[in-house]
Amino acid sequence: MNRLRTLFRATVLAGALPILAAAQDIGDRIDTTLVLDRGGVVELGAVSGEIRVIGSDRRDVRISASIERGRLELTATSARIALRTRSVNNRQSGARFDVAVPVGTRVQASTVSGRIEVRATQGEVIARSTSGSVEVREAKERVEVETVSGEIDLQRVSGRVSAEGVSARIYADDVTGELTAETVSGEISVRRGKLSALSAEAVSGSISYDGLLEANGRYRMNTHSGTVTLSMPANVGARLELETFSGRISSDFPLTMQPGETGGRRGRRMEFTLGDGSARIIAGSFSGNINIRRASTASGRE
C-alpha cells in the first residue's frame, strides 16, 4: 500500500498545482466540444463534487461542467485535455463534471471529497479520491482505483486491475484478468470472477471470491480478523493451502487430510488437492474462519 501513504498529498497537489500549458479561464461554467486524437487522455480534477465520465461512439469530447464558487480551468491539445477546479480568494464549492469521451480514451480523475463515476470507456482508467466513492464500469487494459474512506465498485472491467483503500469496501463484479485488492478496515467481495490471478489483503475485513479458476492461475487471500470465503465450481482443479490461528476451516468438498489432523479443529494449517490441482490457492486468516464452498457454476475453467 505504498501509494496510499502519499494519496492525501498527491490528491491535494492534483488540485493545487498550476497547469503549465496556456490556460483559458472559462469562469464557473463550461459547455464545449473538443477534438481528441485516438488514444488520447482526459484528465479531470476537483476538490469536491462529482465527476461523471461516459464512453461515446463520437470522436469528440463533450464537456459540461459547473462550479458555484471558484473557477474552472481547461487546457486542450489534440492528445490531452485537462480540466481542473481552482479556488477564488481561497474558496471554492463542489463542482460537477459531465464528460463524454470517445471509446478507448484514457481517463484520469481525482477528487479530495467527491464521487467519481467512469462508465463504458473501454480504455485505461486511473481514479483516485480521498473521501469519496469510485465506480468504474466497462474499462480495460489498466484500471487503478484508490480511495481512503469510500467505496470502490468495479463492474465488467478487464486487464490489470488494482483497487486500494484504507477504510474502504471493495466490490468487484464480472472482472477478468488480474486483480489486486487491498484494504485496511473494509471487506473485499469478488463476484462472477474470471481471474487468472488474485491478490486480496485486508486487516479487519472479510474476503470472498465467487467465480472461475483458471488452469495454472494463482489466488492469494489473506485477512487478519475477517472470514475468507471461496466459492468454486464442483469440477474445479486446484491445490489449496489454508491456514488460520484461532478460526475454523470448513469445506463443501471432501478433504484429503494430513496424518493426525481432524476436521473442524481450531488453529491449523491444511493442504489438499481437488481434481488435477492445476490452480493454486493460498488463503489465511489469523482470527477468522476459512470457508470453501461449492458453487453452481458449470465449469472451473475459462
Secondary structure, 3 states (H helix, E strand, C coil): CHHHHCHHHHHHHHHHCCCCCCCEEEECEEEEEEECCCCCEEEEEEEEEEEEEEEECCCEEEEEEEECCCEEEEEECCCEEEEEEECECCECCCEEEEEEEECCCEEEEEEEEEEEEEECCCCCEEEEECCCCEEEECCCCEEEEEECCCEEEEECCEEEEEEEECCCEEEEECCEEEEEEEECCCCEEEEEEEEEEEEEEECCCCEEEEEEEEEEEEEEEEECCCCEEEEECCCCCEEEEEEECCCCEEECCCCCCCCCCCCCCCCEEEEEEECCCCEEEEEEECCCCEEEEECCCCCCCC
